[in-house]
């Protein structure tokens, strides 16, 4: 978990901190699964054309690889940008 998130919980009782940390972990897991499912669905719809074989055809496989790479690069860039914006945001003290 992000140490900055935990720093914001310092005023809470230890039990409440544990509950909040657990909730944050669950939300992060849920968001990760949503991102993964979105990636799978998007790349499958965009790349898989035929269902004549059990395995992907060469062009389908390369399309899926490109699609996944673009999606992950985009997600990483957006995450980095949010981090930059979060660092520059005024704190509420």
VOSERO-361263 format. One record per atom (N, C-alpha, C): x, y, z; atom name; residue number from 1. Coordinates in nm, 3 decimals. Layout:
N
<east X&north Y&up Z&atome CA&num NUM> $
...
This chain:
93
<east 0.085&north -0.118&up 0.000&atome N&num 1> $
<east 0.000&north 0.000&up 0.000&atome CA&num 1> $
<east 0.089&north 0.123&up 0.000&atome C&num 1> $
<east 0.041&north 0.230&up -0.058&atome N&num 2> $
<east 0.113&north 0.356&up -0.067&atome CA&num 2> $
<east 0.136&north 0.414&up 0.072&atome C&num 2> $
<east 0.263&north 0.444&up 0.108&atome N&num 3> $
<east 0.291&north 0.500&up 0.240&atome CA&num 3> $
<east 0.221&north 0.634&up 0.264&atome C&num 3> $
<east 0.199&north 0.712&up 0.157&atome N&num 4> $
<east 0.129&north 0.840&up 0.173&atome CA&num 4> $
<east -0.014&north 0.822&up 0.219&atome C&num 4> $
<east -0.077&north 0.713&up 0.175&atome N&num 5> $
<east -0.213&north 0.685&up 0.220&atome CA&num 5> $
<east -0.214&north 0.652&up 0.368&atome C&num 5> $
<east -0.116&north 0.573&up 0.410&atome N&num 6> $
<east -0.109&north 0.534&up 0.550&atome CA&num 6> $
<east -0.079&north 0.653&up 0.639&atome C&num 6> $
<east -0.002&north 0.750&up 0.588&atome N&num 7> $
<east 0.030&north 0.868&up 0.667&atome CA&num 7> $
<east -0.097&north 0.946&up 0.701&atome C&num 7> $
<east -0.194&north 0.944&up 0.613&atome N&num 8> $
<east -0.319&north 1.013&up 0.637&atome CA&num 8> $
<east -0.406&north 0.945&up 0.742&atome C&num 8> $
<east -0.373&north 0.823&up 0.778&atome N&num 9> $
<east -0.452&north 0.748&up 0.875&atome CA&num 9> $
<east -0.393&north 0.754&up 1.016&atome C&num 9> $
<east -0.286&north 0.829&up 1.035&atome N&num 10> $
<east -0.217&north 0.832&up 1.164&atome CA&num 10> $
<east -0.305&north 0.876&up 1.279&atome C&num 10> $
<east -0.404&north 0.960&up 1.255&atome N&num 11> $
<east -0.489&north 1.008&up 1.363&atome CA&num 11> $
<east -0.592&north 0.906&up 1.409&atome C&num 11> $
<east -0.606&north 0.796&up 1.340&atome N&num 12> $
<east -0.707&north 0.695&up 1.374&atome CA&num 12> $
<east -0.652&north 0.593&up 1.473&atome C&num 12> $
<east -0.743&north 0.528&up 1.541&atome N&num 13> $
<east -0.704&north 0.418&up 1.629&atome CA&num 13> $
<east -0.645&north 0.305&up 1.546&atome C&num 13> $
<east -0.563&north 0.221&up 1.608&atome N&num 14> $
<east -0.494&north 0.114&up 1.536&atome CA&num 14> $
<east -0.592&north 0.019&up 1.466&atome C&num 14> $
<east -0.701&north -0.012&up 1.533&atome N&num 15> $
<east -0.801&north -0.100&up 1.474&atome CA&num 15> $
<east -0.864&north -0.036&up 1.350&atome C&num 15> $
<east -0.893&north 0.094&up 1.360&atome N&num 16> $
<east -0.950&north 0.165&up 1.245&atome CA&num 16> $
<east -0.850&north 0.176&up 1.130&atome C&num 16> $
<east -0.723&north 0.194&up 1.166&atome N&num 17> $
<east -0.619&north 0.197&up 1.062&atome CA&num 17> $
<east -0.615&north 0.065&up 0.987&atome C&num 17> $
<east -0.624&north -0.045&up 1.060&atome N&num 18> $
<east -0.622&north -0.177&up 0.998&atome CA&num 18> $
<east -0.742&north -0.196&up 0.907&atome C&num 18> $
<east -0.860&north -0.153&up 0.953&atome N&num 19> $
<east -0.981&north -0.164&up 0.870&atome CA&num 19> $
<east -0.968&north -0.081&up 0.743&atome C&num 19> $
<east -0.918&north 0.042&up 0.758&atome N&num 20> $
<east -0.902&north 0.129&up 0.641&atome CA&num 20> $
<east -0.799&north 0.071&up 0.544&atome C&num 20> $
<east -0.690&north 0.019&up 0.597&atome N&num 21> $
<east -0.587&north -0.041&up 0.511&atome CA&num 21> $
<east -0.645&north -0.159&up 0.435&atome C&num 21> $
<east -0.727&north -0.239&up 0.502&atome N&num 22> $
<east -0.790&north -0.353&up 0.436&atome CA&num 22> $
<east -0.886&north -0.306&up 0.327&atome C&num 22> $
<east -0.963&north -0.203&up 0.355&atome N&num 23> $
<east -1.056&north -0.150&up 0.255&atome CA&num 23> $
<east -0.981&north -0.095&up 0.135&atome C&num 23> $
<east -0.872&north -0.024&up 0.160&atome N&num 24> $
<east -0.792&north 0.032&up 0.050&atome CA&num 24> $
<east -0.734&north -0.080&up -0.034&atome C&num 24> $
<east -0.682&north -0.185&up 0.031&atome N&num 25> $
<east -0.629&north -0.300&up -0.043&atome CA&num 25> $
<east -0.736&north -0.365&up -0.130&atome C&num 25> $
<east -0.857&north -0.379&up -0.076&atome N&num 26> $
<east -0.967&north -0.438&up -0.153&atome CA&num 26> $
<east -1.003&north -0.352&up -0.273&atome C&num 26> $
<east -1.005&north -0.220&up -0.254&atome N&num 27> $
<east -1.036&north -0.130&up -0.365&atome CA&num 27> $
<east -0.928&north -0.136&up -0.472&atome C&num 27> $
<east -0.802&north -0.144&up -0.429&atome N&num 28> $
<east -0.693&north -0.153&up -0.527&atome CA&num 28> $
<east -0.700&north -0.284&up -0.604&atome C&num 28> $
<east -0.732&north -0.393&up -0.535&atome N&num 29> $
<east -0.747&north -0.522&up -0.603&atome CA&num 29> $
<east -0.863&north -0.516&up -0.702&atome C&num 29> $
<east -0.975&north -0.459&up -0.661&atome N&num 30> $
<east -1.091&north -0.447&up -0.750&atome CA&num 30> $
<east -1.056&north -0.366&up -0.874&atome C&num 30> $
<east -0.984&north -0.254&up -0.854&atome N&num 31> $
<east -0.945&north -0.172&up -0.968&atome CA&num 31> $
<east -0.849&north -0.245&up -1.061&atome C&num 31> $
<east -0.758&north -0.322&up -1.003&atome N&num 32> $
<east -0.664&north -0.400&up -1.085&atome CA&num 32> $
<east -0.739&north -0.504&up -1.169&atome C&num 32> $
<east -0.835&north -0.571&up -1.107&atome N&num 33> $
<east -0.914&north -0.671&up -1.180&atome CA&num 33> $
<east -0.998&north -0.606&up -1.289&atome C&num 33> $
<east -1.054&north -0.490&up -1.261&atome N&num 34> $
<east -1.131&north -0.419&up -1.365&atome CA&num 34> $
<east -1.042&north -0.381&up -1.482&atome C&num 34> $
<east -0.921&north -0.332&up -1.452&atome N&num 35> $
<east -0.830&north -0.295&up -1.559&atome CA&num 35> $
<east -0.793&north -0.417&up -1.642&atome C&num 35> $
<east -0.765&north -0.529&up -1.576&atome N&num 36> $
<east -0.730&north -0.652&up -1.647&atome CA&num 36> $
<east -0.846&north -0.699&up -1.734&atome C&num 36> $
<east -0.966&north -0.700&up -1.679&atome N&num 37> $
<east -1.084&north -0.743&up -1.756&atome CA&num 37> $
<east -1.109&north -0.652&up -1.874&atome C&num 37> $
<east -1.090&north -0.522&up -1.854&atome N&num 38> $
<east -1.106&north -0.427&up -1.964&atome CA&num 38> $
<east -1.005&north -0.454&up -2.074&atome C&num 38> $
<east -0.881&north -0.480&up -2.035&atome N&num 39> $
<east -0.776&north -0.511&up -2.132&atome CA&num 39> $
<east -0.810&north -0.636&up -2.212&atome C&num 39> $
<east -0.850&north -0.741&up -2.143&atome N&num 40> $
<east -0.882&north -0.867&up -2.210&atome CA&num 40> $
<east -0.999&north -0.848&up -2.308&atome C&num 40> $
<east -1.104&north -0.783&up -2.262&atome N&num 41> $
<east -1.222&north -0.765&up -2.347&atome CA&num 41> $
<east -1.189&north -0.679&up -2.469&atome C&num 41> $
<east -1.120&north -0.569&up -2.445&atome N&num 42> $
<east -1.089&north -0.477&up -2.556&atome CA&num 42> $
<east -1.001&north -0.544&up -2.661&atome C&num 42> $
<east -0.895&north -0.609&up -2.616&atome N&num 43> $
<east -0.803&north -0.672&up -2.711&atome CA&num 43> $
<east -0.869&north -0.790&up -2.782&atome C&num 43> $
<east -0.952&north -0.866&up -2.712&atome N&num 44> $
<east -1.021&north -0.978&up -2.775&atome CA&num 44> $
<east -1.114&north -0.928&up -2.884&atome C&num 44> $
<east -1.194&north -0.828&up -2.852&atome N&num 45> $
<east -1.290&north -0.775&up -2.949&atome CA&num 45> $
<east -1.218&north -0.715&up -3.070&atome C&num 45> $
<east -1.109&north -0.644&up -3.045&atome N&num 46> $
<east -1.035&north -0.579&up -3.154&atome CA&num 46> $
<east -0.956&north -0.676&up -3.240&atome C&num 46> $
<east -0.908&north -0.787&up -3.182&atome N&num 47> $
<east -0.810&north -0.869&up -3.251&atome CA&num 47> $
<east -0.858&north -1.006&up -3.298&atome C&num 47> $
<east -0.951&north -1.066&up -3.229&atome N&num 48> $
<east -0.990&north -1.203&up -3.263&atome CA&num 48> $
<east -1.108&north -1.199&up -3.360&atome C&num 48> $
<east -1.084&north -1.254&up -3.480&atome N&num 49> $
<east -1.183&north -1.246&up -3.588&atome CA&num 49> $
<east -1.254&north -1.378&up -3.613&atome C&num 49> $
<east -1.180&north -1.486&up -3.604&atome N&num 50> $
<east -1.237&north -1.615&up -3.640&atome CA&num 50> $
<east -1.227&north -1.713&up -3.523&atome C&num 50> $
<east -1.312&north -1.811&up -3.529&atome N&num 51> $
<east -1.314&north -1.915&up -3.426&atome CA&num 51> $
<east -1.302&north -2.052&up -3.490&atome C&num 51> $
<east -1.216&north -2.062&up -3.592&atome N&num 52> $
<east -1.199&north -2.188&up -3.664&atome CA&num 52> $
<east -1.094&north -2.277&up -3.600&atome C&num 52> $
<east -1.015&north -2.222&up -3.507&atome N&num 53> $
<east -0.909&north -2.298&up -3.441&atome CA&num 53> $
<east -0.917&north -2.280&up -3.290&atome C&num 53> $
<east -0.851&north -2.372&up -3.220&atome N&num 54> $
<east -0.842&north -2.359&up -3.074&atome CA&num 54> $
<east -0.742&north -2.250&up -3.035&atome C&num 54> $
<east -0.643&north -2.227&up -3.118&atome N&num 55> $
<east -0.538&north -2.131&up -3.088&atome CA&num 55> $
<east -0.555&north -2.006&up -3.175&atome C&num 55> $
<east -0.488&north -1.900&up -3.135&atome N&num 56> $
<east -0.493&north -1.777&up -3.213&atome CA&num 56> $
<east -0.410&north -1.792&up -3.340&atome C&num 56> $
<east -0.455&north -1.726&up -3.445&atome N&num 57> $
<east -0.375&north -1.722&up -3.566&atome CA&num 57> $
<east -0.260&north -1.623&up -3.543&atome C&num 57> $
<east -0.159&north -1.628&up -3.625&atome N&num 58> $
<east -0.040&north -1.545&up -3.608&atome CA&num 58> $
<east -0.074&north -1.397&up -3.602&atome C&num 58> $
<east -0.159&north -1.348&up -3.694&atome N&num 59> $
<east -0.192&north -1.205&up -3.695&atome CA&num 59> $
<east -0.277&north -1.167&up -3.574&atome C&num 59> $
<east -0.362&north -1.258&up -3.528&atome N&num 60> $
<east -0.441&north -1.231&up -3.407&atome CA&num 60> $
<east -0.351&north -1.221&up -3.285&atome C&num 60> $
<east -0.255&north -1.312&up -3.277&atome N&num 61> $
<east -0.163&north -1.312&up -3.163&atome CA&num 61> $
<east -0.080&north -1.184&up -3.159&atome C&num 61> $
<east -0.029&north -1.142&up -3.274&atome N&num 62> $
<east 0.051&north -1.019&up -3.276&atome CA&num 62> $
<east -0.037&north -0.897&up -3.247&atome C&num 62> $
<east -0.161&north -0.899&up -3.291&atome N&num 63> $
<east -0.254&north -0.790&up -3.260&atome CA&num 63> $
<east -0.280&north -0.782&up -3.110&atome C&num 63> $
<east -0.303&north -0.896&up -3.048&atome N&num 64> $
<east -0.327&north -0.900&up -2.903&atome CA&num 64> $
<east -0.205&north -0.848&up -2.828&atome C&num 64> $
<east -0.085&north -0.887&up -2.870&atome N&num 65> $
<east 0.036&north -0.840&up -2.804&atome CA&num 65> $
<east 0.051&north -0.689&up -2.816&atome C&num 65> $
<east 0.028&north -0.635&up -2.936&atome N&num 66> $
<east 0.036&north -0.490&up -2.956&atome CA&num 66> $
<east -0.069&north -0.417&up -2.873&atome C&num 66> $
<east -0.190&north -0.471&up -2.874&atome N&num 67> $
<east -0.301&north -0.412&up -2.801&atome CA&num 67> $
<east -0.270&north -0.408&up -2.651&atome C&num 67> $
<east -0.224&north -0.518&up -2.596&atome N&num 68> $
<east -0.193&north -0.525&up -2.454&atome CA&num 68> $
<east -0.079&north -0.430&up -2.418&atome C&num 68> $
<east 0.022&north -0.425&up -2.503&atome N&num 69> $
<east 0.135&north -0.336&up -2.479&atome CA&num 69> $
<east 0.091&north -0.190&up -2.479&atome C&num 69> $
<east 0.010&north -0.151&up -2.576&atome N&num 70> $
<east -0.041&north -0.013&up -2.581&atome CA&num 70> $
<east -0.125&north 0.019&up -2.459&atome C&num 70> $
<east -0.212&north -0.073&up -2.422&atome N&num 71> $
<east -0.300&north -0.052&up -2.308&atome CA&num 71> $
<east -0.218&north -0.033&up -2.180&atome C&num 71> $
<east -0.119&north -0.119&up -2.160&atome N&num 72> $
<east -0.037&north -0.110&up -2.039&atome CA&num 72> $
<east 0.049&north 0.016&up -2.038&atome C&num 72> $
<east 0.105&north 0.053&up -2.152&atome N&num 73> $
<east 0.182&north 0.177&up -2.159&atome CA&num 73> $
<east 0.094&north 0.298&up -2.130&atome C&num 73> $
<east -0.025&north 0.297&up -2.185&atome N&num 74> $
<east -0.119&north 0.407&up -2.161&atome CA&num 74> $
<east -0.155&north 0.414&up -2.013&atome C&num 74> $
<east -0.187&north 0.300&up -1.954&atome N&num 75> $
<east -0.224&north 0.296&up -1.812&atome CA&num 75> $
<east -0.109&north 0.343&up -1.725&atome C&num 75> $
<east 0.013&north 0.301&up -1.758&atome N&num 76> $
<east 0.129&north 0.343&up -1.681&atome CA&num 76> $
<east 0.151&north 0.494&up -1.692&atome C&num 76> $
<east 0.134&north 0.548&up -1.811&atome N&num 77> $
<east 0.153&north 0.692&up -1.832&atome CA&num 77> $
<east 0.047&north 0.772&up -1.755&atome C&num 77> $
<east -0.077&north 0.727&up -1.762&atome N&num 78> $
<east -0.184&north 0.796&up -1.688&atome CA&num 78> $
<east -0.156&north 0.791&up -1.538&atome C&num 78> $
<east -0.112&north 0.677&up -1.490&atome N&num 79> $
<east -0.080&north 0.661&up -1.348&atome CA&num 79> $
<east 0.033&north 0.755&up -1.308&atome C&num 79> $
<east 0.136&north 0.764&up -1.391&atome N&num 80> $
<east 0.248&north 0.855&up -1.362&atome CA&num 80> $
<east 0.200&north 1.000&up -1.360&atome C&num 80> $
<east 0.114&north 1.034&up -1.452&atome N&num 81> $
<east 0.062&north 1.171&up -1.459&atome CA&num 81> $
<east -0.021&north 1.204&up -1.335&atome C&num 81> $
<east -0.105&north 1.112&up -1.292&atome N&num 82> $
<east -0.182&north 1.134&up -1.170&atome CA&num 82> $
<east -0.089&north 1.151&up -1.051&atome C&num 82> $
<east 0.019&north 1.072&up -1.047&atome N&num 83> $
<east 0.117&north 1.086&up -0.940&atome CA&num 83> $
<east 0.181&north 1.223&up -0.939&atome C&num 83> $
<east 0.216&north 1.273&up -1.059&atome N&num 84> $
<east 0.274&north 1.407&up -1.071&atome CA&num 84> $
<east 0.176&north 1.513&up -1.022&atome C&num 84> $
<east 0.053&north 1.501&up -1.066&atome N&num 85> $
<east -0.050&north 1.597&up -1.024&atome CA&num 85> $
<east -0.075&north 1.590&up -0.874&atome C&num 85> $
<east -0.073&north 1.469&up -0.820&atome N&num 86> $
<east -0.096&north 1.450&up -0.676&atome CA&num 86> $
<east 0.016&north 1.513&up -0.595&atome C&num 86> $
<east 0.140&north 1.505&up -0.643&atome N&num 87> $
<east 0.252&north 1.565&up -0.571&atome CA&num 87> $
<east 0.242&north 1.716&up -0.571&atome C&num 87> $
<east 0.191&north 1.773&up -0.679&atome N&num 88> $
<east 0.182&north 1.918&up -0.690&atome CA&num 88> $
<east 0.055&north 1.976&up -0.628&atome C&num 88> $
<east -0.036&north 1.890&up -0.590&atome N&num 89> $
<east -0.164&north 1.937&up -0.533&atome CA&num 89> $
<east -0.140&north 1.989&up -0.391&atome C&num 89> $
<east -0.211&north 2.096&up -0.355&atome N&num 90> $
<east -0.197&north 2.147&up -0.220&atome CA&num 90> $
<east -0.253&north 2.047&up -0.119&atome C&num 90> $
<east -0.188&north 2.036&up -0.005&atome N&num 91> $
<east -0.232&north 1.942&up 0.098&atome CA&num 91> $
<east -0.336&north 2.009&up 0.188&atome C&num 91> $
<east -0.423&north 1.928&up 0.244&atome N&num 92> $
<east -0.527&north 1.979&up 0.332&atome CA&num 92> $
<east -0.484&north 1.955&up 0.476&atome C&num 92> $
<east -0.410&north 2.047&up 0.534&atome N&num 93> $
<east -0.363&north 2.032&up 0.673&atome CA&num 93> $
<east -0.448&north 2.111&up 0.768&atome C&num 93> $
